[in-house]
């Protein structure tokens, strides 16, 4: 057998290249298969939902003139707080007072006529029918006097409840007609905050409303970003669903003892709800394919399998899982982008509490 002699420089090149290839291949295999895994964790989670809102007084009315005439001096000022029964406006009552005086005089005359007729009845000068006639005359005069007193009383506009006066529409000396708006009055002791809730969240709310009332907290964020110090509660849910917007109007009631909130303000309602024993995972353990969320689950043989999950709520750095995972599963935490479905991996396990605790630091 005849051998061809290989040049020395080629042998040196081959011997140099082969170890390098083996070293590079082995190194890439280790890098490709080494991942960090963790498990989902069951814990109580506070979920916050935010809605833009409009703030209204629980009572906000137009104060109108009940009778026409000239306004006397107005004893209240714009922005002033008034109590129920306080005088706010007075229409010059000269005409109505004169009418009342006339009706009171007619009443007094009817009383004298009745008494005189009753004395004549005792002397059997007149009949009982005549006494009844004068009795009816007196009652008619009294009714007219009451009507005149009511009309006079209408010239005085009093606060129907405790509240804050808005802008004055008329000033002292203005000639007003019956029904003219004089000002508005707001009862700000309790504020009604209106906001719209999507249909799906409405259904979730109604499903859990009787289960965790104590764990549900409603807060109000004001226009400057600060939180209102008093918590609210759901006061009403409208009966009709809006098909055009896909929303249902809600109303939250907030106590307002310091009168900080005013009618017409805006803000954001925060509805916080505690989910008991919710299954949570770090967001970085997931990946998205065609608008669906997935994780890689590591089986007992250390082989990764792609699994679809349904996310119930999304927080800053974690997902609350509705379905697809159990606390006994192992999922890929670090190295999600380096593995493929069905690939065998070298797995280092990280405790769930440590994975969640390091989540924010890892994101930074």
ABEGO torsion letter per residue (X at the ends): XBBBBBBAAAAAAAAAAAAAAAAAAAAAAAAAABBBBBBBBBBBBBBBBBBBBBBBBABBBBBBBABBEBBBBBABBBGBBBBBGBBABBBBAAAAAAAAAAAAAAAAAAAAAAAAAAAAAAAGABBAAAAAAAAAAAAAAAAAAAAAAAAAAAABBBBABBBBBBBBABBBGBBBBBGBBABBBBBAABBBBBBBBBAAAAAAAAAAAAAAAAABBBBBBBAAGBBBABBBBBABBBABBBAAAGBBBBBBBBBBAAGABBBGBBBBBBBBBBBBGBBBBBAAABBBBGGBBBBBBBBAAGBBBBBBBBBABBBAABBBBABGBBAABBBBABGAAABBBGBBBBBBBBBAAAAAAAAAAAAX
